Amino acid sequence: MIYPIVVYGSPLLRKISQEISKDYPELKQIVYNMFETMYVTDGVGLAAPQIGKSIRIFVIDTTALSEDDPDLEGFRKVFINPKIIEEKGEIFTYTEGCLSLPDIREDVDRPEKIRVQYYDEEFNFFDENYHGIKARVIQHEYDHLEGILFIDRIAPLKRKMLKGKLNDIAKGKASVAYKTKLVK
Ligand code: NI
């Protein structure tokens, strides 16, 4: 099943998502559907709030970014109840986009390295370090679970310049190639 994407203007995207337990109903189906939805919409990451579920899950696949970096090929993962327990290294600038903010791309600064703890869909525990683009995609998706969008991390003046575009998205007026919805 392909979920519609919850877009900017939906209060749900601003909520802190809840941790889930191993017996969360239809967990494997939800994870499967999230991957399907991400591929259909050409995303490299998708967090549960973006499909209308305020729970701590996100999926990523950086293969679409692997042209310049073969290491990103096949980096496909689900993160359940993740915790970024450390961010370190130099501040690294990278242009981000988001399925919930169609047509908006801006440079965002974040630390280059992270340490993250999480579970997969079998509830195996992992404690891993990532850097560069992999860390970046994880940081962006993790923010969604905290109710944070990448436009919160750009300069206020830049955000002001996006006001018209943001208002259009919030009013359902932006033209988007995939199915979207606004969720209270
Ligand atoms: Ni996003």
Backbone and ligand atoms as CSV (ligand in chain L), in Angstrom:
chain,resi,resn,atom,element,x,y,z
A,1,MET,N,N,0.843,-1.196,0.000
A,1,MET,CA,C,0.000,0.000,0.000
A,1,MET,C,C,0.886,1.257,0.000
A,2,ILE,N,N,0.520,2.203,-0.858
A,2,ILE,CA,C,1.251,3.476,-0.902
A,2,ILE,C,C,0.473,4.493,-0.064
A,3,TYR,N,N,1.150,5.060,0.923
A,3,TYR,CA,C,0.486,6.058,1.771
A,3,TYR,C,C,0.568,7.440,1.123
A,4,PRO,N,N,-0.473,8.278,1.314
A,4,PRO,CA,C,-0.306,9.681,0.934
A,4,PRO,C,C,0.690,10.338,1.897
A,5,ILE,N,N,1.400,11.343,1.413
A,5,ILE,CA,C,2.409,12.019,2.237
A,5,ILE,C,C,1.788,13.213,2.962
A,6,VAL,N,N,1.962,13.224,4.266
A,6,VAL,CA,C,1.472,14.326,5.092
A,6,VAL,C,C,2.400,15.524,4.875
A,7,VAL,N,N,1.813,16.657,4.494
A,7,VAL,CA,C,2.650,17.801,4.144
A,7,VAL,C,C,2.634,18.908,5.197
A,8,TYR,N,N,3.566,19.803,5.010
A,8,TYR,CA,C,3.723,20.994,5.850
A,8,TYR,C,C,2.365,21.682,6.055
A,9,GLY,N,N,2.146,22.123,7.283
A,9,GLY,CA,C,0.862,22.724,7.621
A,9,GLY,C,C,0.032,21.771,8.467
A,10,SER,N,N,0.468,20.516,8.524
A,10,SER,CA,C,-0.213,19.516,9.344
A,10,SER,C,C,0.394,19.519,10.749
A,11,PRO,N,N,-0.410,19.808,11.777
A,11,PRO,CA,C,0.139,19.813,13.144
A,11,PRO,C,C,0.803,18.488,13.528
A,12,LEU,N,N,0.368,17.403,12.897
A,12,LEU,CA,C,0.951,16.085,13.190
A,12,LEU,C,C,2.472,16.066,12.974
A,13,LEU,N,N,2.945,16.823,11.997
A,13,LEU,CA,C,4.392,16.849,11.708
A,13,LEU,C,C,5.177,17.552,12.808
A,14,ARG,N,N,4.455,18.262,13.693
A,14,ARG,CA,C,5.104,19.016,14.771
A,14,ARG,C,C,5.059,18.301,16.106
A,15,LYS,N,N,4.464,17.104,16.113
A,15,LYS,CA,C,4.350,16.358,17.370
A,15,LYS,C,C,5.585,15.491,17.617
A,16,ILE,N,N,5.874,15.246,18.885
A,16,ILE,CA,C,6.934,14.295,19.219
A,16,ILE,C,C,6.325,12.897,19.123
A,17,SER,N,N,6.938,12.041,18.320
A,17,SER,CA,C,6.398,10.697,18.095
A,17,SER,C,C,6.670,9.786,19.286
A,18,GLN,N,N,5.828,8.780,19.406
A,18,GLN,CA,C,5.905,7.852,20.536
A,18,GLN,C,C,6.719,6.598,20.198
A,19,GLU,N,N,7.446,6.097,21.198
A,19,GLU,CA,C,8.147,4.821,21.013
A,19,GLU,C,C,7.122,3.702,20.842
A,20,ILE,N,N,7.519,2.657,20.163
A,20,ILE,CA,C,6.619,1.520,19.992
A,20,ILE,C,C,7.238,0.265,20.607
A,21,SER,N,N,6.385,-0.736,20.848
A,21,SER,CA,C,6.877,-2.007,21.367
A,21,SER,C,C,6.916,-3.014,20.226
A,22,LYS,N,N,7.564,-4.121,20.522
A,22,LYS,CA,C,7.759,-5.203,19.568
A,22,LYS,C,C,6.442,-5.709,18.967
A,23,ASP,N,N,5.365,-5.659,19.764
A,23,ASP,CA,C,4.083,-6.204,19.307
A,23,ASP,C,C,3.166,-5.122,18.727
A,24,TYR,N,N,3.732,-4.034,18.285
A,24,TYR,CA,C,2.919,-2.977,17.657
A,24,TYR,C,C,2.167,-3.583,16.462
A,25,PRO,N,N,0.852,-3.343,16.374
A,25,PRO,CA,C,0.057,-3.997,15.330
A,25,PRO,C,C,0.579,-3.743,13.912
A,26,GLU,N,N,0.734,-4.818,13.176
A,26,GLU,CA,C,1.123,-4.772,11.763
A,26,GLU,C,C,2.427,-4.028,11.497
A,27,LEU,N,N,3.345,-4.143,12.453
A,27,LEU,CA,C,4.616,-3.422,12.325
A,27,LEU,C,C,5.341,-3.751,11.009
A,28,LYS,N,N,5.446,-5.036,10.683
A,28,LYS,CA,C,6.197,-5.394,9.470
A,28,LYS,C,C,5.523,-4.871,8.216
A,29,GLN,N,N,4.194,-4.897,8.215
A,29,GLN,CA,C,3.445,-4.383,7.065
A,29,GLN,C,C,3.663,-2.870,6.920
A,30,ILE,N,N,3.657,-2.173,8.038
A,30,ILE,CA,C,3.866,-0.717,8.008
A,30,ILE,C,C,5.254,-0.404,7.447
A,31,VAL,N,N,6.263,-1.145,7.927
A,31,VAL,CA,C,7.633,-0.913,7.445
A,31,VAL,C,C,7.712,-1.183,5.941
A,32,TYR,N,N,7.122,-2.287,5.518
A,32,TYR,CA,C,7.092,-2.626,4.085
A,32,TYR,C,C,6.430,-1.504,3.277
A,33,ASN,N,N,5.274,-1.053,3.755
A,33,ASN,CA,C,4.544,0.011,3.048
A,33,ASN,C,C,5.324,1.327,3.039
A,34,MET,N,N,6.055,1.575,4.113
A,34,MET,CA,C,6.852,2.808,4.157
A,34,MET,C,C,7.948,2.773,3.091
A,35,PHE,N,N,8.607,1.614,2.945
A,35,PHE,CA,C,9.617,1.492,1.876
A,35,PHE,C,C,8.961,1.697,0.505
A,36,GLU,N,N,7.830,1.053,0.277
A,36,GLU,CA,C,7.138,1.182,-1.010
A,36,GLU,C,C,6.798,2.646,-1.297
A,37,THR,N,N,6.279,3.319,-0.276
A,37,THR,CA,C,5.884,4.721,-0.427
A,37,THR,C,C,7.096,5.592,-0.728
A,38,MET,N,N,8.203,5.301,-0.044
A,38,MET,CA,C,9.430,6.075,-0.261
A,38,MET,C,C,9.946,5.894,-1.691
A,39,TYR,N,N,9.882,4.658,-2.206
A,39,TYR,CA,C,10.388,4.426,-3.572
A,39,TYR,C,C,9.498,5.107,-4.614
A,40,VAL,N,N,8.190,5.024,-4.436
A,40,VAL,CA,C,7.262,5.624,-5.395
A,40,VAL,C,C,7.405,7.153,-5.448
A,41,THR,N,N,7.740,7.746,-4.302
A,41,THR,CA,C,7.835,9.206,-4.238
A,41,THR,C,C,9.265,9.703,-4.482
A,42,ASP,N,N,10.192,8.763,-4.795
A,42,ASP,CA,C,11.600,9.113,-5.028
A,42,ASP,C,C,12.275,9.737,-3.818
A,43,GLY,N,N,11.868,9.322,-2.627
A,43,GLY,CA,C,12.523,9.822,-1.425
A,43,GLY,C,C,13.733,8.958,-1.083
A,44,VAL,N,N,14.639,9.482,-0.275
A,44,VAL,CA,C,15.752,8.664,0.245
A,44,VAL,C,C,15.524,8.350,1.724
A,45,GLY,N,N,14.456,8.920,2.269
A,45,GLY,CA,C,14.092,8.639,3.651
A,45,GLY,C,C,12.622,8.971,3.847
A,46,LEU,N,N,12.015,8.294,4.801
A,46,LEU,CA,C,10.605,8.567,5.108
A,46,LEU,C,C,10.361,8.221,6.576
A,47,ALA,N,N,9.775,9.175,7.304
A,47,ALA,CA,C,9.500,8.966,8.728
A,47,ALA,C,C,7.999,8.781,8.937
A,48,ALA,N,N,7.643,8.003,9.959
A,48,ALA,CA,C,6.229,7.653,10.183
A,48,ALA,C,C,5.290,8.859,10.276
A,49,PRO,N,N,5.690,9.975,10.897
A,49,PRO,CA,C,4.748,11.116,10.911
A,49,PRO,C,C,4.355,11.562,9.498
A,50,GLN,N,N,5.231,11.328,8.547
A,50,GLN,CA,C,4.943,11.734,7.164
A,50,GLN,C,C,3.883,10.855,6.500
A,51,ILE,N,N,3.547,9.733,7.139
A,51,ILE,CA,C,2.447,8.915,6.624
A,51,ILE,C,C,1.283,8.928,7.620
A,52,GLY,N,N,1.334,9.889,8.535
A,52,GLY,CA,C,0.214,10.093,9.444
A,52,GLY,C,C,0.269,9.275,10.721
A,53,LYS,N,N,1.425,8.672,11.020
A,53,LYS,CA,C,1.548,7.879,12.245
A,53,LYS,C,C,2.587,8.518,13.158
A,54,SER,N,N,2.146,8.878,14.355
A,54,SER,CA,C,3.048,9.556,15.278
A,54,SER,C,C,3.827,8.541,16.115
A,55,ILE,N,N,4.600,7.710,15.429
A,55,ILE,CA,C,5.391,6.658,16.085
A,55,ILE,C,C,6.842,6.729,15.592
A,56,ARG,N,N,7.754,6.176,16.436
A,56,ARG,CA,C,9.184,6.376,16.161
A,56,ARG,C,C,9.753,5.297,15.229
A,57,ILE,N,N,9.480,5.505,13.955
A,57,ILE,CA,C,10.034,4.647,12.900
A,57,ILE,C,C,10.436,5.546,11.736
A,58,PHE,N,N,11.594,5.266,11.144
A,58,PHE,CA,C,11.842,5.820,9.808
A,58,PHE,C,C,12.600,4.806,8.978
A,59,VAL,N,N,12.470,4.952,7.676
A,59,VAL,CA,C,13.177,4.078,6.733
A,59,VAL,C,C,14.055,4.956,5.844
A,60,ILE,N,N,15.183,4.401,5.405
A,60,ILE,CA,C,16.029,5.138,4.474
A,60,ILE,C,C,16.583,4.183,3.408
A,61,ASP,N,N,16.868,4.738,2.249
A,61,ASP,CA,C,17.627,4.026,1.214
A,61,ASP,C,C,18.353,5.096,0.405
A,62,THR,N,N,19.670,5.110,0.539
A,62,THR,CA,C,20.466,6.169,-0.094
A,62,THR,C,C,20.948,5.789,-1.501
A,63,THR,N,N,20.451,4.670,-2.029
A,63,THR,CA,C,20.922,4.216,-3.348
A,63,THR,C,C,20.789,5.313,-4.416
A,64,ALA,N,N,19.717,6.087,-4.374
A,64,ALA,CA,C,19.505,7.140,-5.379
A,64,ALA,C,C,20.599,8.210,-5.342
A,65,LEU,N,N,21.356,8.258,-4.258
A,65,LEU,CA,C,22.429,9.261,-4.135
A,65,LEU,C,C,23.804,8.669,-4.429
A,66,SER,N,N,23.821,7.409,-4.923
A,66,SER,CA,C,25.102,6.688,-4.992
A,66,SER,C,C,25.942,6.990,-6.229
A,67,GLU,N,N,25.424,7.822,-7.136
A,67,GLU,CA,C,26.167,8.106,-8.357
A,67,GLU,C,C,27.587,8.643,-8.076
A,68,ASP,N,N,27.677,9.558,-7.093
A,68,ASP,CA,C,28.986,10.132,-6.768
A,68,ASP,C,C,29.691,9.380,-5.644
A,69,ASP,N,N,28.990,8.473,-4.995
A,69,ASP,CA,C,29.566,7.783,-3.841
A,69,ASP,C,C,29.019,6.349,-3.771
A,70,PRO,N,N,29.776,5.392,-4.334
A,70,PRO,CA,C,29.290,4.010,-4.409
A,70,PRO,C,C,28.952,3.401,-3.046
A,71,ASP,N,N,29.504,3.987,-1.991
A,71,ASP,CA,C,29.239,3.500,-0.636
A,71,ASP,C,C,27.753,3.657,-0.251
A,72,LEU,N,N,27.048,4.523,-0.976
A,72,LEU,CA,C,25.637,4.770,-0.651
A,72,LEU,C,C,24.699,3.776,-1.335
A,73,GLU,N,N,25.253,2.985,-2.231
A,73,GLU,CA,C,24.466,1.971,-2.954
A,73,GLU,C,C,23.985,0.889,-1.989
A,74,GLY,N,N,22.697,0.628,-1.998
A,74,GLY,CA,C,22.158,-0.455,-1.172
A,74,GLY,C,C,22.130,-0.188,0.324
A,75,PHE,N,N,22.335,1.051,0.723
A,75,PHE,CA,C,22.245,1.386,2.151
A,75,PHE,C,C,20.763,1.601,2.485
A,76,ARG,N,N,20.125,0.484,2.852
A,76,ARG,CA,C,18.673,0.439,3.030
A,76,ARG,C,C,18.407,-0.072,4.438
A,77,LYS,N,N,17.712,0.722,5.225
A,77,LYS,CA,C,17.556,0.357,6.639
A,77,LYS,C,C,16.275,0.897,7.238
A,78,VAL,N,N,15.799,0.195,8.259
A,78,VAL,CA,C,14.704,0.720,9.075
A,78,VAL,C,C,15.255,1.019,10.465
A,79,PHE,N,N,14.824,2.124,11.016
A,79,PHE,CA,C,15.232,2.546,12.361
A,79,PHE,C,C,13.977,2.635,13.223
A,80,ILE,N,N,13.936,1.818,14.270
A,80,ILE,CA,C,12.799,1.837,15.192
A,80,ILE,C,C,13.293,2.299,16.565
A,81,ASN,N,N,12.532,3.203,17.175
A,81,ASN,CA,C,12.902,3.800,18.473
A,81,ASN,C,C,14.357,4.295,18.468
A,82,PRO,N,N,14.777,5.006,17.433
A,82,PRO,CA,C,16.181,5.426,17.367
A,82,PRO,C,C,16.491,6.510,18.399
A,83,LYS,N,N,17.762,6.543,18.791
A,83,LYS,CA,C,18.264,7.634,19.647
A,83,LYS,C,C,19.604,8.065,19.081
A,84,ILE,N,N,19.698,9.315,18.677
A,84,ILE,CA,C,21.014,9.848,18.307
A,84,ILE,C,C,21.664,10.247,19.615
A,85,ILE,N,N,22.676,9.495,20.020
A,85,ILE,CA,C,23.229,9.769,21.347
A,85,ILE,C,C,24.463,10.665,21.288
A,86,GLU,N,N,24.981,10.870,20.075
A,86,GLU,CA,C,26.106,11.783,19.953
A,86,GLU,C,C,26.156,12.340,18.539
A,87,GLU,N,N,26.434,13.631,18.443
A,87,GLU,CA,C,26.713,14.253,17.145
A,87,GLU,C,C,28.068,14.920,17.291
A,88,LYS,N,N,28.955,14.687,16.337
A,88,LYS,CA,C,30.291,15.263,16.468
A,88,LYS,C,C,30.903,15.529,15.093
A,89,GLY,N,N,32.148,15.975,15.116
A,89,GLY,CA,C,32.823,16.269,13.858
A,89,GLY,C,C,32.533,17.682,13.397
A,90,GLU,N,N,33.048,17.984,12.222
A,90,GLU,CA,C,32.887,19.334,11.702
A,90,GLU,C,C,31.467,19.561,11.230
A,91,ILE,N,N,31.072,20.827,11.183
A,91,ILE,CA,C,29.762,21.176,10.637
A,91,ILE,C,C,29.852,21.057,9.122
A,92,PHE,N,N,28.862,20.383,8.566
A,92,PHE,CA,C,28.899,20.034,7.154
A,92,PHE,C,C,27.615,20.581,6.522
A,93,THR,N,N,27.760,21.265,5.405
A,93,THR,CA,C,26.613,21.881,4.728
A,93,THR,C,C,26.176,20.985,3.584
A,94,TYR,N,N,24.881,20.735,3.515
A,94,TYR,CA,C,24.365,19.839,2.480
A,94,TYR,C,C,22.956,20.302,2.126
A,95,THR,N,N,22.609,20.198,0.851
A,95,THR,CA,C,21.285,20.655,0.414
A,95,THR,C,C,20.251,19.572,0.709
A,96,GLU,N,N,19.257,19.928,1.506
A,96,GLU,CA,C,18.214,18.966,1.887
A,96,GLU,C,C,16.890,19.299,1.216
A,97,GLY,N,N,16.111,18.256,1.017
A,97,GLY,CA,C,14.733,18.391,0.565
A,97,GLY,C,C,13.911,17.466,1.439
A,98,CYS,N,N,12.590,17.518,1.285
A,98,CYS,CA,C,11.727,16.699,2.144
A,98,CYS,C,C,10.404,16.463,1.422
A,99,LEU,N,N,9.927,15.230,1.459
A,99,LEU,CA,C,8.661,14.911,0.791
A,99,LEU,C,C,7.500,15.733,1.355
A,100,SER,N,N,7.624,16.153,2.615
A,100,SER,CA,C,6.558,16.949,3.243
A,100,SER,C,C,6.667,18.432,2.903
A,101,LEU,N,N,7.754,18.807,2.218
A,101,LEU,CA,C,7.978,20.199,1.806
A,101,LEU,C,C,8.295,20.209,0.317
A,102,PRO,N,N,7.314,19.808,-0.505
A,102,PRO,CA,C,7.603,19.644,-1.930
A,102,PRO,C,C,8.182,20.909,-2.556
A,103,ASP,N,N,9.182,20.699,-3.422
A,103,ASP,CA,C,9.748,21.809,-4.193
A,103,ASP,C,C,10.622,22.771,-3.410
A,104,ILE,N,N,10.975,22.407,-2.187
A,104,ILE,CA,C,11.850,23.285,-1.411
A,104,ILE,C,C,13.155,22.545,-1.150
A,105,ARG,N,N,14.258,23.186,-1.480
A,105,ARG,CA,C,15.581,22.610,-1.205
A,105,ARG,C,C,16.447,23.732,-0.664
A,106,GLU,N,N,17.093,23.476,0.465
A,106,GLU,CA,C,17.937,24.497,1.075
A,106,GLU,C,C,19.158,23.850,1.704
A,107,ASP,N,N,20.225,24.640,1.793
A,107,ASP,CA,C,21.432,24.177,2.484
A,107,ASP,C,C,21.173,24.139,3.984
A,108,VAL,N,N,21.563,23.033,4.597
A,108,VAL,CA,C,21.398,22.888,6.049
A,108,VAL,C,C,22.751,22.472,6.637
A,109,ASP,N,N,23.106,23.086,7.753
A,109,ASP,CA,C,24.357,22.749,8.461
A,109,ASP,C,C,24.061,21.762,9.584
A,110,ARG,N,N,24.838,20.683,9.621
A,110,ARG,CA,C,24.713,19.740,10.740
A,110,ARG,C,C,26.086,19.140,11.003
A,111,PRO,N,N,26.317,18.618,12.228
A,111,PRO,CA,C,27.578,17.922,12.483
A,111,PRO,C,C,27.714,16.708,11.561
A,112,GLU,N,N,28.941,16.409,11.209
A,112,GLU,CA,C,29.219,15.403,10.188
A,112,GLU,C,C,29.060,13.950,10.644
A,113,LYS,N,N,29.211,13.735,11.958
A,113,LYS,CA,C,29.206,12.349,12.457
A,113,LYS,C,C,28.158,12.150,13.542
A,114,ILE,N,N,27.605,10.946,13.557
A,114,ILE,CA,C,26.644,10.627,14.620
A,114,ILE,C,C,26.897,9.226,15.174
A,115,ARG,N,N,26.423,9.036,16.396
A,115,ARG,CA,C,26.298,7.694,16.952
A,115,ARG,C,C,24.810,7.498,17.218
A,116,VAL,N,N,24.258,6.401,16.699
A,116,VAL,CA,C,22.820,6.174,16.827
A,116,VAL,C,C,22.538,4.770,17.333
A,117,GLN,N,N,21.574,4.677,18.226
A,117,GLN,CA,C,21.106,3.377,18.726
A,117,GLN,C,C,19.690,3.189,18.238
A,118,TYR,N,N,19.347,1.990,17.802
A,118,TYR,CA,C,18.009,1.758,17.249
A,118,TYR,C,C,17.717,0.258,17.201
A,119,TYR,N,N,16.499,-0.068,16.832
A,119,TYR,CA,C,16.080,-1.459,16.627
A,119,TYR,C,C,15.647,-1.627,15.174
A,120,ASP,N,N,15.796,-2.834,14.647
A,120,ASP,CA,C,15.225,-3.116,13.321
A,120,ASP,C,C,13.836,-3.735,13.508
A,121,GLU,N,N,13.201,-4.195,12.418
A,121,GLU,CA,C,11.809,-4.662,12.570
A,121,GLU,C,C,11.687,-5.986,13.323
A,122,GLU,N,N,12.823,-6.682,13.502
A,122,GLU,CA,C,12.823,-7.885,14.342
A,122,GLU,C,C,13.135,-7.525,15.801
A,123,PHE,N,N,13.306,-6.264,16.041
A,123,PHE,CA,C,13.697,-5.735,17.350
A,123,PHE,C,C,15.084,-6.203,17.796
A,124,ASN,N,N,15.978,-6.345,16.828
A,124,ASN,CA,C,17.399,-6.496,17.142
A,124,ASN,C,C,17.946,-5.097,17.423
A,125,PHE,N,N,18.792,-4.995,18.428
A,125,PHE,CA,C,19.350,-3.702,18.833
A,125,PHE,C,C,20.672,-3.421,18.119
A,126,PHE,N,N,20.852,-2.178,17.706
A,126,PHE,CA,C,22.104,-1.764,17.064
A,126,PHE,C,C,22.638,-0.491,17.711
A,127,ASP,N,N,23.946,-0.356,17.708
A,127,ASP,CA,C,24.604,0.851,18.207
A,127,ASP,C,C,25.704,1.133,17.184
A,128,GLU,N,N,25.500,2.157,16.341
A,128,GLU,CA,C,26.382,2.344,15.190
A,128,GLU,C,C,26.813,3.803,15.018
A,129,ASN,N,N,27.921,3.950,14.315
A,129,ASN,CA,C,28.430,5.282,13.971
A,129,ASN,C,C,28.300,5.491,12.476
A,130,TYR,N,N,27.874,6.689,12.092
A,130,TYR,CA,C,27.785,7.041,10.671
A,130,TYR,C,C,28.376,8.421,10.455
A,131,HIS,N,N,28.802,8.662,9.222
A,131,HIS,CA,C,29.267,10.000,8.885
A,131,HIS,C,C,28.814,10.357,7.480
A,132,GLY,N,N,28.982,11.632,7.131
A,132,GLY,CA,C,28.669,12.089,5.771
A,132,GLY,C,C,27.187,11.986,5.439
A,133,ILE,N,N,26.899,11.577,4.194
A,133,ILE,CA,C,25.511,11.572,3.700
A,133,ILE,C,C,24.631,10.605,4.501
A,134,LYS,N,N,25.177,9.456,4.881
A,134,LYS,CA,C,24.372,8.504,5.663
A,134,LYS,C,C,23.922,9.157,6.966
A,135,ALA,N,N,24.866,9.799,7.655
A,135,ALA,CA,C,24.520,10.485,8.905
A,135,ALA,C,C,23.480,11.562,8.631
A,136,ARG,N,N,23.661,12.266,7.526
A,136,ARG,CA,C,22.763,13.370,7.192
A,136,ARG,C,C,21.328,12.906,7.006
A,137,VAL,N,N,21.158,11.814,6.271
A,137,VAL,CA,C,19.798,11.314,6.024
A,137,VAL,C,C,19.178,10.860,7.359
A,138,ILE,N,N,19.970,10.205,8.192
A,138,ILE,CA,C,19.471,9.762,9.509
A,138,ILE,C,C,19.084,10.976,10.369
A,139,GLN,N,N,19.925,12.002,10.371
A,139,GLN,CA,C,19.628,13.203,11.169
A,139,GLN,C,C,18.322,13.862,10.709
A,140,HIS,N,N,18.149,13.950,9.402
A,140,HIS,CA,C,16.931,14.573,8.848
A,140,HIS,C,C,15.682,13.780,9.256
A,141,GLU,N,N,15.754,12.455,9.108
A,141,GLU,CA,C,14.582,11.627,9.447
A,141,GLU,C,C,14.332,11.615,10.951
A,142,TYR,N,N,15.407,11.582,11.716
A,142,TYR,CA,C,15.275,11.609,13.171
A,142,TYR,C,C,14.550,12.889,13.621
A,143,ASP,N,N,14.880,13.994,12.999
A,143,ASP,CA,C,14.208,15.265,13.314
A,143,ASP,C,C,12.694,15.139,13.173
A,144,HIS,N,N,12.243,14.421,12.152
A,144,HIS,CA,C,10.792,14.264,11.968
A,144,HIS,C,C,10.140,13.658,13.216
A,145,LEU,N,N,10.832,12.727,13.870
A,145,LEU,CA,C,10.271,12.082,15.067
A,145,LEU,C,C,10.188,13.050,16.236
A,146,GLU,N,N,10.977,14.125,16.142
A,146,GLU,CA,C,10.994,15.154,17.188
A,146,GLU,C,C,10.133,16.358,16.814
A,147,GLY,N,N,9.430,16.265,15.691
A,147,GLY,CA,C,8.570,17.373,15.265
A,147,GLY,C,C,9.333,18.515,14.614
A,148,ILE,N,N,10.558,18.219,14.168
A,148,ILE,CA,C,11.420,19.251,13.567
A,148,ILE,C,C,11.500,19.043,12.059
A,149,LEU,N,N,11.430,20.154,11.307
A,149,LEU,CA,C,11.575,20.104,9.843
A,149,LEU,C,C,12.858,20.834,9.460
A,150,PHE,N,N,13.425,20.486,8.307
A,150,PHE,CA,C,14.736,21.080,7.984
A,150,PHE,C,C,14.673,22.598,7.824
A,151,ILE,N,N,13.491,23.129,7.487
A,151,ILE,CA,C,13.385,24.595,7.365
A,151,ILE,C,C,13.547,25.287,8.721
A,152,ASP,N,N,13.417,24.529,9.818
A,152,ASP,CA,C,13.661,25.104,11.152
A,152,ASP,C,C,15.154,25.357,11.349
A,153,ARG,N,N,15.978,24.733,10.514
A,153,ARG,CA,C,17.427,24.794,10.707
A,153,ARG,C,C,18.123,25.704,9.698
A,154,ILE,N,N,17.333,26.488,8.954
A,154,ILE,CA,C,17.955,27.427,8.012
A,154,ILE,C,C,17.845,28.843,8.588
A,155,ALA,N,N,18.562,29.780,7.988
A,155,ALA,CA,C,18.565,31.155,8.489
A,155,ALA,C,C,17.147,31.736,8.412
A,156,PRO,N,N,16.747,32.532,9.449
A,156,PRO,CA,C,15.399,33.109,9.478
A,156,PRO,C,C,15.060,33.891,8.210
A,157,LEU,N,N,16.040,34.582,7.653
A,157,LEU,CA,C,15.775,35.365,6.447
A,157,LEU,C,C,15.413,34.449,5.272
A,158,LYS,N,N,16.132,33.352,5.168
A,158,LYS,CA,C,15.845,32.384,4.101
A,158,LYS,C,C,14.446,31.805,4.281
A,159,ARG,N,N,14.101,31.531,5.541
A,159,ARG,CA,C,12.783,30.961,5.835
A,159,ARG,C,C,11.684,31.948,5.448
A,160,LYS,N,N,11.955,33.216,5.711
A,160,LYS,CA,C,10.998,34.269,5.361
A,160,LYS,C,C,10.745,34.283,3.857
A,161,MET,N,N,11.818,34.082,3.104
A,161,MET,CA,C,11.687,34.099,1.639
A,161,MET,C,C,10.875,32.920,1.117
A,162,LEU,N,N,10.736,31.884,1.942
A,162,LEU,CA,C,9.982,30.693,1.530
A,162,LEU,C,C,8.509,30.783,1.917
A,163,LYS,N,N,8.147,31.869,2.580
A,163,LYS,CA,C,6.801,31.978,3.145
A,163,LYS,C,C,5.673,31.700,2.150
A,164,GLY,N,N,5.784,32.276,0.964
A,164,GLY,CA,C,4.747,32.078,-0.050
A,164,GLY,C,C,4.604,30.610,-0.425
A,165,LYS,N,N,5.743,29.980,-0.664
A,165,LYS,CA,C,5.746,28.554,-1.021
A,165,LYS,C,C,5.156,27.715,0.109
A,166,LEU,N,N,5.569,28.028,1.343
A,166,LEU,CA,C,5.080,27.266,2.501
A,166,LEU,C,C,3.576,27.415,2.665
A,167,ASN,N,N,3.096,28.648,2.478
A,167,ASN,CA,C,1.641,28.875,2.584
A,167,ASN,C,C,0.883,28.075,1.542
A,168,ASP,N,N,1.429,28.025,0.332
A,168,ASP,CA,C,0.776,27.244,-0.726
A,168,ASP,C,C,0.708,25.766,-0.346
A,169,ILE,N,N,1.797,25.238,0.192
A,169,ILE,CA,C,1.806,23.817,0.594
A,169,ILE,C,C,0.744,23.593,1.677
A,170,ALA,N,N,0.721,24.497,2.667
A,170,ALA,CA,C,-0.212,24.348,3.793
A,170,ALA,C,C,-1.670,24.468,3.354
A,171,LYS,N,N,-1.887,25.129,2.222
A,171,LYS,CA,C,-3.260,25.280,1.722
A,171,LYS,C,C,-3.587,24.220,0.681
A,172,GLY,N,N,-2.649,23.319,0.446
A,172,GLY,CA,C,-2.888,22.263,-0.537
A,172,GLY,C,C,-2.801,22.774,-1.968
A,173,LYS,N,N,-2.145,23.917,-2.148
A,173,LYS,CA,C,-2.084,24.521,-3.484
A,173,LYS,C,C,-0.825,24.166,-4.279
A,174,ALA,N,N,0.149,23.543,-3.619
A,174,ALA,CA,C,1.384,23.207,-4.333
A,174,ALA,C,C,1.117,22.032,-5.272
A,175,SER,N,N,1.732,22.067,-6.451
A,175,SER,CA,C,1.531,20.925,-7.345
A,175,SER,C,C,2.609,19.885,-7.059
A,176,VAL,N,N,2.173,18.689,-6.762
A,176,VAL,CA,C,3.067,17.635,-6.322
A,176,VAL,C,C,2.792,16.374,-7.140
A,177,ALA,N,N,3.846,15.652,-7.474
A,177,ALA,CA,C,3.713,14.472,-8.347
A,177,ALA,C,C,3.145,13.256,-7.603
A,178,TYR,N,N,3.123,13.309,-6.276
A,178,TYR,CA,C,2.615,12.170,-5.504
A,178,TYR,C,C,1.412,12.620,-4.677
A,179,LYS,N,N,0.738,11.651,-4.103
A,179,LYS,CA,C,-0.468,11.939,-3.320
A,179,LYS,C,C,-0.098,12.520,-1.957
A,180,THR,N,N,-0.745,13.632,-1.599
A,180,THR,CA,C,-0.435,14.273,-0.320
A,180,THR,C,C,-1.716,14.466,0.492
A,181,LYS,N,N,-1.534,14.754,1.771
A,181,LYS,CA,C,-2.698,15.137,2.588
A,181,LYS,C,C,-2.271,16.014,3.758
A,182,LEU,N,N,-3.238,16.774,4.247
A,182,LEU,CA,C,-3.035,17.581,5.437
A,182,LEU,C,C,-3.699,16.835,6.587
A,183,VAL,N,N,-3.009,16.740,7.712
A,183,VAL,CA,C,-3.561,15.997,8.846
A,183,VAL,C,C,-3.510,16.846,10.101
A,184,LYS,N,N,-4.642,16.972,10.756
A,184,LYS,CA,C,-4.694,17.719,12.014
A,184,LYS,C,C,-3.925,16.933,13.038
L,1,NI,NI,NI,11.796,15.008,5.511
